Amino acid sequence: MAEKELNNVGNDDLIAEITDIISGYFEVYIDKHSFNYSRFVTHLQYLLKRQDQGVFIKSDNKEMYISMVKKFPRTNECVEQIAKFLKAQLDFELEQEEKLYLMLHVNRLCLRERL
């Protein structure tokens, strides 16, 4: 198996575990065939690729991050669980910017799945 394929298999396992974290935290069924899940997976794939390449998103969204944390504390708690998982698995820490985008995707995924 090529190195790229091995990396994708590893990422697929990580994404599945992250999905389980979200599903368990919010006690929601996540349809893995839905458009929202596909968008979420794409975001995670790019997050993992950026981490692998040592490239991090940098912008001036600190106020937006703080606002999201206040408005969606449960989503933030879930993202913090994901951040701990990624730290344990890959030994890398999510920056606030990555957490912000992850919060947006988790929130969208869970809100859509509950409807």
PEGIKA-V977750 format. One line per field, one symbol per residue. ss: DSSP state (h for helix, s for strand, l for the rest). phi: phi as a letter, one per 30 degrees, with the letter a starting at -180 (. if undefined). psi: psi as a letter, one per 30 degrees, with the letter a starting at -180 (. if undefined). A space follows every 50 residues. Layout:
ss: ???
phi: ???
psi: ???
This chain:
ss: llhhhhhhhhhhhhhhhhhhhhhhhhllllllllhhhhhhhhhhhhhhhh hhhllllllllhhhhhhhhhhlhhhhhhhhhhhhhhhhhhlllllhhhhh hhhhhhhhhhhhhhl
phi: .deddddddddeddddddddededdchbdcddcddddddddeedddeddd ddcicbdbacceddddddeddbdddddddddddddddddchbcddeddde dddeddddddddddd
psi: kleeeeeeeeeeeeeeeeeeeeeeefhkkjjggleeeeeeeeeeeeeeee eefgkkkkaigeeeeeeeeeeieeeeeeeeeeeeeeeeefhkkkleeeee eeeeeeeeeeeeff.
